[in-house]
Amino acid sequence: MKREHKKEKFSDQMKRYLLIAIGATLAAVALELFLIPNSVIDGGIIGISLLLNIITGIPFGILILLINLPFLFFGFKHIGKSFFVSSVLAIALLAIIEFPLKSVGPFVTDPLLATVFGGLILGAGVGLVIRNGGALDGTEILGILLTRRIPFSVGEFVMFLNIFIFGWAGFVLTWEKAMYSILTYYIASKMIDMVIQGLDETKAIIIVSDEYEELSEAIVQRLGRSVTKLHGRGGISDNEKDVIYVVVTRLEISKLKQIVRDVDPTAFVTIMNTQETHGATFKSAIH
């Protein structure tokens, strides 16, 4: 019997749309009060729209909406209706909010300050939109569309596109402004990652050891973290053994390594980055 999945609650949907609106507002503030007055751009479709705005005089809001629309329709086909609606809402709000901000003077006139704080605010805004199921930039969607026909990954395509955009910016804005723009893109991308992944960085750890029972007990008692035992078999010895899986915060890595060294210095340990960690008992740890 096929299980029916519940639709998103109206209150959750409204909360998500509110956060998207906040993200679009932050992006508009970053662009109009920090970046554009100082002739600094970002990468992707936002960067292309800003350059075309400088060259043609067509309003940035109209350009970003028109350039993104084809890619959003592709996203509607391959990602879903919710993504399409959320993205159109975010881009429309960016275009609407950006227009009245033109009459407000620049917040800073120092290019370096504009680059750093504009990048941080822009990254926070874009990250909020992505975290809540939308997009302000169709670059990655374009990458997904084209990489099916060309021998490059999405990441490689985005990097190549941005090299072209910043090279173009060098001719239009001067090479100094292009270098500031590259710095803006770097700062914004790091901020996007931070917003999407959250501030509580966690690590997933797999430990292979013959002393798995003692290790499990030590991790629970000394670190206060619950462990999961995965049943495994040695590739060479063919012996069956349990493999320990545990998730800890970044600050607990050192203590976990010490526990492993104390119990079994020959244990094989793999430490992996995690995007997010959910669970009612995860936060409660002893140290």
C-alpha positions as CSV (number, residue, x, y, z in Angstrom):
1,M,0.0,0.0,0.0
2,K,1.4,3.3,-1.1
3,R,2.0,5.7,1.8
4,E,0.6,9.3,1.5
5,H,3.0,12.0,2.4
6,K,1.6,15.1,4.1
7,K,1.9,18.5,2.4
8,E,3.9,21.3,3.9
9,K,2.0,23.1,6.7
10,F,0.7,26.5,5.8
11,S,2.5,28.1,8.8
12,D,5.8,26.4,7.8
13,Q,5.3,27.6,4.2
14,M,4.7,31.2,5.4
15,K,7.8,31.0,7.7
16,R,9.8,29.8,4.7
17,Y,8.5,32.6,2.4
18,L,9.3,35.2,5.2
19,L,12.9,34.0,5.4
20,I,13.2,34.1,1.6
21,A,11.9,37.7,1.7
22,I,14.5,38.6,4.4
23,G,17.2,37.0,2.2
24,A,16.1,38.9,-0.9
25,T,16.1,42.1,1.2
26,L,19.6,41.5,2.4
27,A,20.8,40.8,-1.1
28,A,19.2,44.1,-2.4
29,V,20.8,46.1,0.4
30,A,24.3,44.5,-0.3
31,L,24.0,45.3,-4.0
32,E,22.6,48.9,-3.8
33,L,24.2,50.2,-0.7
34,F,27.6,48.5,-0.9
35,L,28.6,46.9,-4.2
36,I,27.0,48.8,-7.1
37,P,28.0,52.4,-5.8
38,N,31.6,51.2,-5.6
39,S,31.6,49.5,-9.0
40,V,32.0,46.0,-7.5
41,I,30.1,43.0,-8.8
42,D,29.4,39.4,-7.8
43,G,29.7,36.3,-9.9
44,G,27.0,34.3,-11.7
45,I,23.8,35.7,-13.1
46,I,23.9,38.6,-10.6
47,G,27.3,39.6,-12.0
48,I,26.1,39.4,-15.6
49,S,23.0,41.5,-14.7
50,L,25.2,44.1,-13.0
51,L,27.6,44.4,-16.0
52,L,24.7,44.6,-18.5
53,N,23.1,47.3,-16.3
54,I,26.3,49.4,-16.5
55,I,26.7,48.9,-20.2
56,T,23.1,49.2,-21.4
57,G,21.4,51.2,-18.6
58,I,18.6,48.6,-18.3
59,P,17.5,48.4,-14.7
60,F,19.2,45.6,-12.7
61,G,15.9,44.2,-11.4
62,I,14.5,43.7,-14.9
63,L,17.8,42.1,-16.1
64,I,18.1,39.6,-13.3
65,L,14.5,38.6,-13.7
66,L,14.7,38.2,-17.5
67,I,18.0,36.3,-17.5
68,N,17.0,34.0,-14.7
69,L,13.6,33.0,-16.0
70,P,14.7,30.4,-18.6
71,F,16.8,28.6,-16.0
72,L,14.0,28.8,-13.4
73,F,11.6,27.1,-15.8
74,F,14.3,24.4,-16.2
75,G,14.4,24.1,-12.4
76,F,10.6,23.8,-12.4
77,K,10.9,20.8,-14.7
78,H,13.7,19.0,-13.0
79,I,13.6,20.2,-9.3
80,G,10.0,20.9,-8.7
81,K,7.2,23.5,-8.4
82,S,8.1,24.5,-4.9
83,F,11.6,25.5,-6.0
84,F,10.2,27.5,-8.9
85,V,7.7,29.4,-6.8
86,S,10.3,30.1,-4.1
87,S,12.9,31.3,-6.6
88,V,10.5,33.5,-8.6
89,L,9.4,35.1,-5.3
90,A,13.0,35.7,-4.2
91,I,14.0,37.2,-7.5
92,A,10.9,39.4,-7.9
93,L,11.4,40.7,-4.3
94,L,15.0,41.4,-5.1
95,A,14.0,43.4,-8.2
96,I,11.2,45.3,-6.3
97,I,13.2,46.1,-3.2
98,E,16.4,47.1,-5.1
99,F,14.6,49.9,-7.0
100,P,13.7,52.3,-4.1
101,L,17.2,51.6,-2.6
102,K,18.7,53.4,-5.6
103,S,17.7,56.8,-4.1
104,V,19.6,55.9,-0.9
105,G,23.3,56.9,-0.8
106,P,26.0,54.4,-0.5
107,F,26.6,53.1,3.0
108,V,30.4,53.1,2.5
109,T,32.7,54.6,-0.2
110,D,35.8,52.6,0.6
111,P,36.0,49.8,-2.0
112,L,37.6,47.3,0.5
113,L,34.9,47.9,3.1
114,A,32.2,47.7,0.5
115,T,33.7,44.4,-0.8
116,V,34.0,42.7,2.6
117,F,30.7,43.8,4.1
118,G,28.8,43.7,0.8
119,G,30.0,40.2,0.3
120,L,29.0,39.1,3.8
121,I,25.5,40.6,3.5
122,L,25.0,39.3,0.0
123,G,26.1,35.8,1.0
124,A,23.8,35.9,4.0
125,G,20.9,36.9,1.8
126,V,21.6,34.3,-0.9
127,G,22.2,31.6,1.7
128,L,18.9,32.3,3.4
129,V,17.1,32.0,0.1
130,I,18.8,28.7,-0.8
131,R,18.3,27.3,2.7
132,N,14.6,27.8,2.3
133,G,14.2,26.2,-1.1
134,G,14.8,28.9,-3.6
135,A,17.5,30.6,-5.7
136,L,18.6,34.1,-6.7
137,D,21.0,32.9,-9.3
138,G,20.3,30.4,-12.1
139,T,24.0,29.7,-12.7
140,E,24.0,26.2,-11.2
141,I,20.8,25.3,-12.9
142,L,22.4,26.4,-16.2
143,G,25.4,24.2,-15.2
144,I,23.1,21.2,-14.7
145,L,21.5,21.8,-18.1
146,L,24.8,22.2,-20.0
147,T,26.9,19.6,-18.3
148,R,24.7,16.8,-19.7
149,R,26.1,17.8,-23.1
150,I,29.7,18.9,-22.2
151,P,32.4,16.9,-20.4
152,F,32.6,19.2,-17.3
153,S,31.1,19.0,-13.9
154,V,28.6,21.7,-12.6
155,G,31.4,23.1,-10.3
156,E,33.8,23.4,-13.2
157,F,31.2,25.1,-15.4
158,V,30.4,27.6,-12.7
159,M,34.1,28.4,-12.2
160,F,34.7,28.8,-15.9
161,L,31.6,31.1,-16.2
162,N,32.9,33.2,-13.3
163,I,36.3,33.5,-14.9
164,F,34.7,34.9,-18.0
165,I,32.5,37.3,-15.9
166,F,35.4,38.7,-13.9
167,G,37.5,39.0,-17.0
168,W,34.7,40.9,-18.7
169,A,34.5,43.1,-15.6
170,G,38.2,43.9,-15.9
171,F,37.5,45.5,-19.3
172,V,34.3,47.3,-18.2
173,L,35.1,48.4,-14.7
174,T,39.0,48.3,-14.6
175,W,41.1,45.4,-13.4
176,E,41.3,46.7,-9.8
177,K,37.5,46.6,-9.6
178,A,37.5,43.1,-11.1
179,M,39.9,42.0,-8.3
180,Y,37.6,43.5,-5.7
181,S,34.8,41.6,-7.4
182,I,36.6,38.3,-7.1
183,L,37.1,39.0,-3.4
184,T,33.4,39.7,-3.0
185,Y,32.5,36.5,-4.7
186,Y,34.8,34.5,-2.5
187,I,33.5,36.1,0.7
188,A,29.9,35.7,-0.4
189,S,30.4,32.0,-1.3
190,K,31.9,31.3,2.1
191,M,29.0,33.1,3.8
192,I,26.5,31.2,1.7
193,D,28.1,27.9,2.9
194,M,28.0,29.1,6.5
195,V,24.3,30.0,6.3
196,I,23.2,26.8,4.5
197,Q,25.3,24.5,6.7
198,G,24.6,26.3,10.0
199,L,27.1,27.7,12.5
200,D,27.4,24.4,14.5
201,E,29.9,22.6,12.4
202,T,29.9,18.8,13.1
203,K,32.0,15.9,12.0
204,A,31.0,12.3,11.3
205,I,33.6,9.8,12.4
206,I,33.9,6.1,11.5
207,I,36.2,4.0,13.7
208,V,37.4,0.5,12.8
209,S,38.9,-1.3,15.8
210,D,39.0,-4.7,17.4
211,E,38.4,-2.9,20.7
212,Y,35.0,-1.5,19.5
213,E,33.2,-2.5,22.8
214,E,35.6,-0.6,25.0
215,L,35.9,2.3,22.6
216,S,32.1,2.6,22.4
217,E,31.9,2.7,26.2
218,A,34.7,5.2,26.5
219,I,33.1,7.6,24.0
220,V,29.7,7.4,25.7
221,Q,31.2,7.9,29.2
222,R,34.0,10.4,28.6
223,L,32.6,12.4,25.7
224,G,28.8,12.0,26.3
225,R,28.1,11.1,22.7
226,S,25.9,8.2,21.6
227,V,27.5,5.8,19.1
228,T,26.1,3.6,16.4
229,K,27.6,0.2,15.7
230,L,27.6,-0.8,12.1
231,H,28.2,-4.5,11.3
232,G,31.2,-5.0,9.0
233,R,33.6,-7.6,7.7
234,G,37.3,-7.2,7.1
235,G,38.4,-7.2,3.5
236,I,41.6,-9.1,4.0
237,S,40.9,-11.2,7.2
238,D,37.2,-11.7,6.4
239,N,36.6,-11.4,10.2
240,E,33.3,-9.9,11.3
241,K,33.5,-6.9,13.6
242,D,31.4,-3.8,14.5
243,V,32.3,-0.4,13.1
244,I,31.7,2.6,15.3
245,Y,29.9,5.6,13.8
246,V,29.7,8.8,15.9
247,V,29.0,12.5,15.2
248,V,30.7,15.2,17.3
249,T,31.2,19.0,17.1
250,R,34.5,20.4,15.8
251,L,35.7,21.2,19.3
252,E,35.3,17.6,20.4
253,I,37.5,16.2,17.7
254,S,40.7,16.5,19.7
255,K,39.2,14.7,22.8
256,L,37.8,11.9,20.6
257,K,41.2,11.3,19.1
258,Q,42.7,11.1,22.6
259,I,40.1,8.6,23.6
260,V,40.9,6.4,20.6
261,R,44.6,6.7,21.3
262,D,44.1,5.6,24.9
263,V,42.0,2.6,24.0
264,D,43.4,1.4,20.7
265,P,46.3,3.3,19.1
266,T,46.1,1.1,16.0
267,A,42.4,1.9,15.3
268,F,41.5,3.1,11.8
269,V,39.7,6.5,12.0
270,T,38.0,8.4,9.2
271,I,36.7,12.0,9.9
272,M,34.2,13.5,7.5
273,N,32.5,16.8,7.2
274,T,28.7,16.9,7.6
275,Q,26.2,19.4,6.3
276,E,23.7,19.4,9.1
277,T,23.0,17.3,12.2
278,H,19.5,16.9,13.6
279,G,18.3,15.0,16.6
280,A,16.8,15.8,20.1
281,T,19.7,14.2,22.0
282,F,22.7,15.5,19.9
283,K,23.2,18.7,21.9
284,S,23.3,17.1,25.3
285,A,27.0,16.1,25.8
286,I,29.3,15.9,28.7
287,H,32.9,17.1,28.7
